Amino acid sequence: MARPHPNGPKPAQITAGRIGLYAFLFVAALFFLLPLYTMIVTSLKTMDEIRLGHIFALPEAPDFSAWVTAWSGACMGTVCVGIRIGFWNSVAITVPSVALSVFIGAVNGYALSLWRPRGASVLFGLLMAGGLIPYQIFLYPMVRAMANISLYNSLAGIILVHVIFGLPLVTLLFRNYFVSVPEELCKAARVDGAGFWRIFFEIMLPMAVPMIVVVSMLQFTGIWNDFLLGLVFAGRDNLPMTVQLNNIVNTTMGERTYNVNMAATILTAIVPLAVYFLSGRWFVRGITAGAVKG
């Protein structure tokens, strides 16, 4: 029988610290997964099963009718159109908001990190100070400003609001990423005749793909999950999915259908969850490539 090589990997030893670590990870996973499990099994039950009070029991026969109702027939007061309209409203709000905030933030971060225009440090400090102030403080001034330029209660208005509130964080992340790029690279491009925009589009932006993924994920989940700004600025015809979910859950007319409420909640959360699961590798790569440098 061959003996293990003395320089080979040593078998893991069971210690009190290791046991405590695994116990903590198990409890943490249970803390986050148990509500999700409860929502899923409740959404697959009929109301007769739910009334029995066996909250953790599996459904006797999985029933997807609550999901269909949540998507196309759930009631918000006297209007029973489901949450599908809120889904498309959220898409119309989130996609342009993410694209604009990522592009403008990348340009700001690039300018503040490598070109050093006059007053760059002051501008960067103002951006960061604005990002630290709770945005609830700005609600009333923003409402008045949007009303004065005829953008209040409009799709363009809520997109502009999300772009404005997202710029401080996006600028910070891109600035810290571009700081780690050797300055000689830009100097060599300038010697070859490249200007500000050519260097940005042909050199810096392709290098920043991991950071673009990171920032896009952060912006996407933040905007998709937003409730307050959508409620205040979007208007009745552009209410995002989170606001319509709140209206469905808090409707007091008729029977309170818990299975429909759980299905609507999962439908609202499934998009950002899918984004994280599909882009997780890029997210980690972007973080390690420079998101915390500078």
N, C-alpha and C positions, 0 to 999 in steps of 0.2 A: 504494500500500500504506500503510495507516494505521500511524502510529508509536504506540508505547505512551505513555500519558500520563505525564509526568514525576513526578506525584504518586501514580501507581498503585502496586500492590504490586510489590516488587522480586523478581526470580527468585531462588530459593534457590541459594546458592553451595555447592559441594562443598568442604568443608574437612576437615582431618584429624580435628578433633573430631567432626564429623558422621559421618564414616566409622567412627570408633571407637565412637560411640554406637550406630549401627545394628548394628555387629558384636557389641557386648555384648548388645543386645536379641535378636539372632538366636541367640547361644549360650545365653542364659537361656531363651528359648522352647524351644530344642532340649533343654535339660537337663530341663525339666519335661514336655515332650510325648513324648520318646522312651520313657520307661517306660510311659506310657499307651498308646502305639502298640503296644509289645511285649505288654502285657497283652491288648489287644483282639485282635491277630492270633493270639496263643497260644490264647485262649479259643475261637477259631473253627477251630482245627486239630484233627485227630484225634491220638491218641497216637502212631500210626505216623509221622506227619509230624513231631511234636515230637522223636521219637527221632533224626531225621536231623541235628538240631543246627543247623538254619538258623533261628536265632532271629528274625531280622528279615525273613525271607521271608514274602510273602503266602500265605495258605492256597490250596491247589490248588482246593478246593471248600469254601466256607464251611459249617461244620457247627455248628448251634445246639444240638445235643444236650447239650453240656457246660453250657449255660445252664439247660436244663431240669433236668438232674441237680443242678446247684448250688442251684436254687430248691427242689426237692422231693425229691431223692434222695441228696444228699451225706451221707457218713457221719461221725458224731462218735463214735468208738469203735465200739460195736456198734449204735448207733442211727442209722438212715439216713432222716432226714426232711427233709434239706436245710436251707436257711437261712431259709425262709419264716416259721418260728415266731419266730426272732430278729427278723425284720423287724417283725412285729406287736408283739412285746415292746418294741422300740425306739420304735414309735409310741406305745404306751401309756405309756412312760416320758417321752418327749420332749415330747409335746403339753401335758400338765398341768404339767410342770416349767417349760416356757417361759412358759405363761400365768401361773402363780403368781409366778414370779420377776420377770417384767416388770411385773405389777400392783403387787406389794409394793415393788419398786424404784422405780417411778414415784411411789408415795405417799411413800416415804422421801425421794427427790430433791426432790419438791415441798415437803415440810415443811422440809427442811434448807436450801432455797434462798430461800424467800419468807416462811415463817412464823416462823422463828427461835425455836423453843421453847427453854426453859431447858435448857442442857446440849447444845444442838445441835452445837456445835463439837467437844465431847468425843466425842459419839456418832459424828460423821462421821470423826473421827480414828481411833477404834477400828475402824470399818468398813474404812477404808483400810488400817490396819495389819494387820487380819485377812486382807485380800485379798493382801497381800504375802508372807504366810507360806506356804510350800509345803504343799499340802493333804495330802501324804503323812504329815506330822507329826501330823495330827489323826485318822488312820485308827483307831488303837487306842482312843483316847477315844471316838470316834464309834461304834465297834462296841459298846463297853460301854454307852454311852448308849442306843443303839437296842435293844440286848438288854433293858435295864432297862424300857423302855416298850413292849416286845413288838412292835417294828417291824423288827427285824433279819431279813434274808432275806425281805422282803416288797416288794410293789409300792409301797405307801405309804411305806415306809422309803427306798427309792432315790429316789423323787420328792422327799421332804423333804431328803435329802442334797444333791441337785442344786440345789434352791432355796436352801439355806443357803450353799453355796459360790459360787453365782452372784450373790448379793445385793450384795457389795461393788462389783463392776464395774458392775452395772446401776444401783445407786444413784449412783455417781460420774458415769456418763454422763447420767442424767436430771437430776442436780443441776446439772451444768455447762450443760445445755440450758436449764433453767428460770431459771438466773441471768441469761441474756440477755433474758428477758422483762421489759418495763418494769414496775416495781413499782406504778406508778400504775394499771395495769390492774386489779390485785387490789384496790387501795384503792377504786377506783370501784365494783367489784362489791360490796365490803363496805358501801359507802354505800347501795347498792340493796337491802341486806338479805341478800346471799348469804353463806353460811357456808363452812367449810372444804371439805366434800364437794361442795357445789354448784359452787363455783369450780373445783374439781379436775375434775369430770366434764363441766361445760358449757363451760369456758373453756380450762383448761390441757391436758387430755387431747386434745381435738380439734386443738389447735395442735401437739401433740407427735407427730403421726402419722409424720413422717419418722424421728424418733428411736425410736419404737416399732418401726419396721421394722428399723432398725440393730441395736437391742438384741435383737430377736427372732432375727435372722439369726445374731448372735454366739452367743447362747444355744443356738439350735437346732443349729448345727454343733458347738459344744463338747460338748453333751450327747449328740448322735447319735454322735460320734466317740469318746466316752469308753470306755475299756476298764477301768481299774483300779477305779473306783467301782462300775461295774456288776458286776464280778467279785466284789467284796467284799460289797456290800450287797444285790444284787438277789435272790439266792437261785436255786436250781436251776430253778424254774419260770418265772422272769422274766428270764433271761439276755438281754442285748441282742444286737444283730446282730454287734457287734465281737467279743464273747466267743465267740459261736458260730462266727464266721469263724476265729478262732484255733484253736478245737477241730477244725474241718474241716481246716485247713492242716496241723496238727501230728498228725493221726491217722496212726499207724504201721502199722495193719492193712491188708493187701492192697497193691495197686499205688498208687503216688503219682501221682494224676491231675492233672498241672499245668494242663491246660485247664479242669478243673472248679474248681481253686483260683483261677485268674485270673478266671473268670466270677463266682465268689462274691465276690471282692474288688471287682470293678466294681459288682456289685449292691449291695454295702454302701456304696460311695462315691457312687453315682449320685444319691441323694436330696439330700445337702447340695450337690452340684454343681448340681443342678437349681434348688435354692433360690437359689443365688448368681446363676445365669444369669437367672432370672426376676425377681429383685428387685434386680439390680445398680444400676439407675437410682435406685431409692429409697434404696439404701445410700449412694450418693455424695451424694444430696440431703441425707440426714440428717447425714452427716459434715460437709458444708459449712455446714449450718444451725445448728451449735452443738455438735457432739460434742467439739470440741477447744477450745471457748471456756470462759471462767470462770477 
